Amino acid sequence: MRNKLSAVYSVLFVFWLGLGNFLARSAQHDKRNDNGWWKSAVFYQIYPRSFMDSNGDGIGDLCGITSRLGYLDLHNITGFWLSPIFASPMADFGYDISDYYKIQPEYGTMADFDAMLKKANDLNMEVILDFVPNHTSDEHEWFKKSELRVPGFEDFYIWHPGRPNPNDTNGQPLAPCNWVSFFRGSAWQWSKTRKEYYLHQFSVKQPDLNYRNPAVVEAMKDVMRFWLGRGVAGFRIDAVPTLFEVAPDADGQYPDEPLSGNTNDPDDPGYLVHIYTQDRNETLDMVYQWRAVLDEFQQQYGVRERIIMAETYSPIDIVMKYYGNETVPGAQIPFNFHFITDLSKDSTAQDFLNTINYWIDHMPPMDSVVPNWVLGNHDQHRVASRFGEDMIDSMNMIMLSLPGVAVTYNGEEIGMDDVWISYNDTVDPAACNAGPDRYQYTTRDPERTPFQWDSSKNAGFSTANHTWLPVSPNYTLVNVEKQLVEYEHSHLHVYRSLVRMKQIVSYIPHTLATFVQENVLIILRQANIGGTLSSVYTIANIGNQQPTINLTLYEPSLKVGLLAILSVNSVHEKNEPVLMDSIVVGPKESFVLVAYHIQPEVVQI
């Protein structure tokens, strides 16, 4: 053992030199490198309503976001995407847009937006807007004109006269077919003004646009061009799979969707198999057309690449088509939600390995595409609630150690968890529609509560006496200020260190490997650190045991490693040297280990 430890300390100076150089360079790192700037980016989702309130009305706003951009810069965020900030009646908190060219007044003004974007760009951060193309608000001018059959707008939305009603007593026919809304109940709503039904796959106040109408397609492209012209770096596109529904038959009728057999509740969206309303081939082409708009803008004005993030929970073979193909490029980032949909606190290390490989193994064989990893968003329960508080660092470590794009939902970096919301305080329309007995199964409010900045009133989010959603009762224990004070032993420190490593270390392409030992997930990547070939291991114990793992099974020539980043619950010390053949990993512990190759040679895996 003494000889082994001597070997450890004889190379310790080399470790310190290499790691020291890499960490020192991080302070001068330019996050806006134009050469594939987004391909290893860390994007941060801001839910504007809950991020920072600047005027004391209990609702977050653009000036509040601007005031907190230094926080994102401190953590080397490449760019952030904003949930909708456009004019809206707020029936679905901004996803029901009444004017794509105006800012919602409670969020601020166009001048506030321009100021926010300028400051973000000055800090080398890009701004991505949430683009909501499937539907508008029923208060949008387009819908009002369509309802009145104003020439040029008659077919801007999906209208249908309905089916004959044999028991007609009020002049209203039956709904065109059995399609069900995501927010429960029929997806068809009768218009007393037009005397026809309109389709709404979401709220009744969110009528679906008709993408079989070229005028609609061009109108939405113009929206993109407007915001590109103001300087945004791209769009996160909402609800992509629902853009198109099947075309009506020769008689103008729509077919019923088949029953799923999963529930007997005909108002539940899970009652049907959505073969006629989701994932139509035309949707793929529409995404490709939008990508062309962004590419044309880039070429015309000589700016860096503009990007598309596509929200789709579709089957993997369909999601991969959103990347594009050898002749037509698509979305740079079709969101990978498999950490959300396929994993839970009951998952094993093997489940994690399978989930990682599932995405990578299905990616199209094109050099232009990279993987992406998403842990959460405004529609999903928080990481701490889904996996447990002792897995917060492990989840961030896994996401930020993998190649490609990482996406963080605001609050996950400090370990915020779901907040219990009573039915009386519930504002999510999906939950309100479900009723007091079932609202907790559908509500998205628990993950949308105000950001926890400090231990002052309302967690430093607002000076108001009432915030739009309640603040978490644990905000005095979980907040940014507290974690900055306790920095070396905080989730925030772990997160920042991981982002820095991801953006500074020169990883060698195509050298990712994943393994499992004793319910411990092992991620191996080769890298160049300080001019020396190195192996970077991410170790995450998914279980509650304390196994000893052997990394020489993968690289026999490597004898020692240095622990660079540790979870807050680690049984080890930072910068601790360890023997590669006998590393003890505590329950739910995770860490990043760096080992230099004594004989520099690339290990192709």
Disulfide bonds with the S-S distance in Angstrom:
none
